[in-house]
């Protein structure tokens, strides 16, 4: 059996990439689904990509509207669902529809990195590699059998921005490689090793607040992990959040000037930051330590 009808569920840049990959492999995408629990550019870009290709678009409803959504999906007679970067749980009644199953492009290594914010956690944990896992979805969160994975190293200078790009390229290559076997129903279904499984919880924006009493390396990992988010890793000065985009740890006796903040075991050199969406000018960065010190003294 060769898949001829695909329903794609996606969000953000990876969702746009998924639409492009499915178009390039030649199977017909019957519809693109976006989540109803998100708004803004992440959804808008996927809708725009689907519109450019003339694809119908639907929003997955909240639970109260799921019955009619299931009926509509069944009426399309899809062969397979593909999910890449999605923010809603997909009910079992939906997963049961396509005869060839629902394939997830998971931007993390399974079973060690289950959950929705695993890129952030991999950087926070100081991992030296990450990757993409292609797997079939079941009722659990990232628990279904694995088709294949592809790993790549995380360099010392990598951050969320660079790793996201690497994940996009890796996911695209993996989906293209395995698509013929997904489409004819012969892709592997290797059970995950539950003894190695770990689920990582979703993080909140408030957890990006920088504690300057922590070690410099830990603070810089936080900056690297969150610099593709808003507010990302931030300090609060005078009731305003200053988001740190790029920073590097410094020893106590480095003698560096400019955007240097004291940390628990040394300092961090801030090379890029923003406030209210506006990048800080070099002159503002050079006075950052003074602003923080004045704020701390006034508390």
C-alpha positions as CSV (number, residue, x, y, z in Angstrom):
1,X,0.0,0.0,0.0
2,X,1.3,3.4,-0.9
3,X,0.1,6.4,0.9
4,X,-1.7,8.9,-1.2
5,X,-3.4,11.0,1.4
6,X,-1.6,12.6,4.2
7,X,-2.9,14.9,7.0
8,X,-0.1,17.0,8.5
9,X,-0.2,18.5,12.0
10,X,2.4,21.3,12.5
11,X,3.5,24.5,14.1
12,X,6.3,27.1,13.5
13,X,9.3,26.7,11.2
14,X,9.5,23.0,11.6
15,X,5.8,22.8,10.6
16,X,6.6,24.8,7.5
17,X,9.4,22.4,6.7
18,X,7.2,19.4,7.1
19,X,4.7,20.8,4.5
20,X,7.6,21.3,2.1
21,X,9.0,17.8,2.7
22,X,5.7,16.1,2.1
23,X,5.2,18.1,-1.1
24,X,8.6,17.1,-2.3
25,X,8.2,13.4,-1.8
26,X,5.2,13.4,-4.0
27,X,2.4,12.1,-1.8
28,X,-0.7,14.2,-1.6
29,X,-1.3,16.2,1.5
30,X,-5.1,16.3,2.0
31,X,-5.1,18.9,4.8
32,X,-2.9,20.8,7.2
33,X,-4.0,21.0,10.9
34,X,-2.8,23.7,13.3
35,X,-3.5,23.8,17.1
36,X,-6.2,25.9,18.6
37,X,-4.2,26.6,21.8
38,X,-1.7,28.8,20.0
39,X,-1.8,32.1,18.1
40,X,0.8,34.3,16.4
41,X,3.6,33.8,14.0
42,X,4.1,30.1,14.8
43,X,0.6,29.4,13.5
44,X,0.5,32.1,10.8
45,X,3.6,30.8,9.1
46,X,2.2,27.3,8.8
47,X,-1.2,28.7,7.5
48,X,0.7,30.8,4.9
49,X,2.8,27.8,3.8
50,X,-0.4,25.6,3.4
51,X,-2.1,28.4,1.5
52,X,0.8,28.8,-0.9
53,X,0.4,25.1,-1.8
54,X,-3.4,25.3,-2.1
55,X,-4.0,23.0,0.9
56,X,-7.1,23.2,3.1
57,X,-6.5,24.2,6.7
58,X,-8.2,23.1,9.9
59,X,-7.7,23.8,13.6
60,X,-7.8,21.0,16.1
61,X,-10.6,22.0,18.5
62,X,-10.6,21.8,22.2
63,X,-12.0,18.6,23.7
64,X,-15.6,19.7,23.4
65,X,-15.5,19.8,19.6
66,X,-13.4,16.7,19.1
67,X,-16.2,14.4,17.9
68,X,-17.0,16.5,14.8
69,X,-13.3,16.9,14.1
70,X,-12.8,13.1,14.2
71,X,-15.8,12.6,11.8
72,X,-14.3,15.2,9.4
73,X,-10.9,13.6,9.4
74,X,-12.5,10.2,8.7
75,X,-14.3,11.6,5.7
76,X,-11.0,12.5,4.1
77,X,-10.0,8.8,4.2
78,X,-6.3,9.6,5.0
79,X,-3.7,6.9,4.8
80,X,-1.2,8.4,7.3
81,X,-0.8,11.4,9.7
82,X,2.4,13.2,10.1
83,X,3.1,15.4,13.1
84,X,6.1,17.8,13.5
85,X,6.3,20.5,16.3
86,X,2.8,20.5,17.6
87,X,1.4,22.0,20.8
88,X,-1.8,19.9,21.5
89,X,-2.3,16.4,22.6
90,X,-3.8,14.4,19.8
91,X,-6.6,12.1,21.1
92,X,-6.5,8.4,20.6
93,X,-9.7,8.6,18.5
94,X,-7.7,10.8,16.0
95,X,-4.6,8.6,16.1
96,X,-6.8,5.5,15.3
97,X,-8.0,7.0,12.0
98,X,-5.2,6.4,9.5
99,X,-4.5,2.8,8.6
100,X,-0.7,3.4,8.3
101,X,-0.6,5.2,11.7
102,X,0.6,8.6,12.9
103,X,4.3,9.4,12.5
104,X,5.9,12.1,14.8
105,X,9.1,13.9,13.9
106,X,10.4,14.3,17.5
107,X,13.2,16.9,17.9
108,X,15.0,15.0,20.6
109,X,16.4,11.6,21.4
110,X,14.1,8.9,22.7
111,X,13.5,7.5,25.2
112,X,15.8,9.8,27.2
113,X,14.2,13.1,26.1
114,X,10.4,12.9,26.0
115,X,8.3,16.0,26.3
116,X,7.7,19.3,24.6
117,X,10.7,21.4,25.6
118,X,13.4,18.8,25.2
119,X,15.7,21.1,23.1
120,X,15.8,23.5,26.1
121,X,16.5,20.8,28.6
122,X,19.3,19.2,26.5
123,X,21.1,22.6,26.4
124,X,20.4,23.2,30.1
125,X,21.7,19.8,31.0
126,X,25.0,20.4,29.0
127,X,24.4,17.5,26.6
128,X,27.0,17.0,23.9
129,X,24.7,15.7,21.4
130,X,21.0,15.6,20.4
131,X,19.1,14.6,17.4
132,X,15.7,13.7,15.8
133,X,13.7,10.5,16.4
134,X,11.1,9.4,13.9
135,X,8.4,7.3,15.7
136,X,4.8,6.2,15.6
137,X,2.5,7.9,18.1
138,X,0.4,6.1,20.6
139,X,-1.7,7.2,23.6
140,X,1.4,8.2,25.6
141,X,3.7,11.2,25.3
142,X,6.5,10.3,22.9
143,X,6.2,6.7,23.9
144,X,5.4,5.0,20.6
145,X,7.7,2.6,18.6
146,X,10.7,4.1,16.9
147,X,11.3,4.1,13.1
148,X,14.8,5.6,13.1
149,X,16.9,8.3,14.7
150,X,19.7,10.6,13.6
151,X,22.2,12.3,16.0
152,X,24.4,15.3,15.8
153,X,26.9,16.9,18.2
154,X,26.1,20.1,20.2
155,X,29.2,22.4,20.0
156,X,30.2,24.6,22.9
157,X,29.0,27.7,21.0
158,X,25.7,26.2,19.9
159,X,22.4,27.7,21.3
160,X,18.7,27.2,20.8
161,X,18.8,29.1,17.5
162,X,21.5,27.1,15.9
163,X,20.3,23.8,17.3
164,X,16.8,24.4,16.0
165,X,18.2,24.9,12.5
166,X,20.2,21.7,12.8
167,X,17.1,19.8,14.1
168,X,15.1,21.2,11.1
169,X,17.6,20.0,8.6
170,X,18.0,16.6,10.4
171,X,14.3,16.0,10.7
172,X,13.8,16.9,7.0
173,X,16.5,14.4,5.9
174,X,15.2,11.7,8.2
175,X,11.6,12.0,7.0
176,X,12.7,12.0,3.3
177,X,14.8,8.9,3.9
178,X,12.2,6.9,5.5
179,X,9.1,8.1,3.7
180,X,8.9,5.3,1.1
181,X,8.7,2.7,3.9
182,X,6.3,4.8,5.9
183,X,4.1,5.1,2.8
184,X,4.0,1.4,2.0
185,X,3.6,0.3,5.7
186,X,7.0,-1.4,6.0
187,X,8.8,1.0,8.3
188,X,10.3,-0.5,11.5
189,X,8.4,-0.3,14.8
190,X,11.1,-0.8,17.5
191,X,9.7,-0.6,21.1
192,X,11.4,2.0,23.3
193,X,13.5,0.9,26.2
194,X,11.4,2.1,29.2
195,X,14.3,1.6,31.6
196,X,16.0,4.6,30.0
197,X,12.9,6.7,29.6
198,X,12.6,10.2,31.1
199,X,9.9,12.8,30.6
200,X,10.9,16.5,30.8
201,X,8.2,18.9,31.9
202,X,7.3,22.1,30.0
203,X,9.1,25.2,31.3
204,X,7.4,28.5,32.1
205,X,8.6,32.0,30.9
206,X,9.2,32.9,34.5
207,X,11.8,30.2,34.8
208,X,14.0,32.3,32.5
209,X,14.8,34.7,35.3
210,X,18.5,34.7,35.9
211,X,19.8,34.2,39.4
212,X,23.2,35.9,39.5
213,X,24.2,34.0,42.5
214,X,24.4,30.8,40.4
215,X,27.7,29.7,38.6
216,X,28.5,31.5,35.4
217,X,28.5,28.4,33.3
218,X,25.0,27.5,34.5
219,X,23.7,31.0,33.7
220,X,25.2,30.9,30.2
221,X,23.6,27.5,29.6
222,X,20.3,29.1,30.5
223,X,20.9,31.9,28.0
224,X,21.8,29.5,25.3
225,X,18.8,27.3,25.9
226,X,16.3,30.2,25.9
227,X,17.6,32.7,23.4
228,X,15.0,31.8,20.7
229,X,12.2,32.5,23.2
230,X,10.6,35.6,24.6
231,X,11.5,36.8,27.2
232,X,14.1,34.1,27.2
233,X,16.8,34.4,30.0
234,X,16.4,37.7,31.6
235,X,17.3,40.0,34.5
236,X,14.9,42.5,36.1
237,X,16.0,46.1,36.5
238,X,13.6,48.7,37.7
239,X,10.6,46.7,36.9
240,X,11.7,45.9,33.4
241,X,13.0,42.7,31.9
242,X,16.3,42.8,30.0
243,X,16.6,39.6,28.0
244,X,20.1,38.3,27.5
245,X,20.6,36.8,24.0
246,X,24.3,35.9,24.1
247,X,26.7,35.6,27.0
248,X,29.9,33.7,27.9
249,X,31.4,32.9,31.3
250,X,34.4,34.8,32.6
251,X,36.9,34.0,35.4
252,X,36.9,36.3,38.4
253,X,40.2,38.0,37.4
254,X,39.5,38.4,33.7
255,X,39.6,42.2,33.8
256,X,37.0,42.4,31.1
257,X,34.9,45.5,30.8
258,X,31.7,46.3,29.0
259,X,28.6,44.2,29.6
260,X,30.0,42.1,32.4
261,X,27.7,40.9,35.2
262,X,29.0,39.3,38.4
263,X,27.9,35.7,38.9
264,X,28.3,33.2,41.8
265,X,31.8,32.1,40.8
266,X,33.0,34.7,38.4
267,X,31.3,36.8,35.8
268,X,29.4,36.6,32.5
269,X,30.2,38.8,29.5
270,X,26.9,39.9,27.9
271,X,27.5,40.5,24.1
272,X,23.8,40.8,23.1
273,X,20.7,41.8,25.0
274,X,17.3,43.4,24.3
275,X,14.7,45.3,26.2
276,X,11.1,45.7,25.1
277,X,12.0,43.9,21.9
278,X,14.8,46.4,21.1
279,X,18.4,45.4,21.0
280,X,20.6,47.2,23.6
281,X,23.2,49.5,22.0
282,X,26.9,49.0,22.9
283,X,26.8,52.0,25.2
284,X,23.9,50.5,27.1
285,X,25.6,47.1,27.4
286,X,28.7,48.9,28.8
287,X,26.5,50.3,31.6
288,X,24.6,47.1,32.3
289,X,26.5,46.2,35.4
290,X,26.0,49.6,36.9
291,X,22.2,49.4,36.2
292,X,22.0,46.0,37.9
293,X,24.2,47.1,40.8
294,X,22.1,50.2,41.4
295,X,18.9,48.2,41.3
296,X,20.3,45.6,43.7
297,X,21.5,48.4,46.1
298,X,18.0,50.0,46.0
299,X,16.2,46.8,47.0
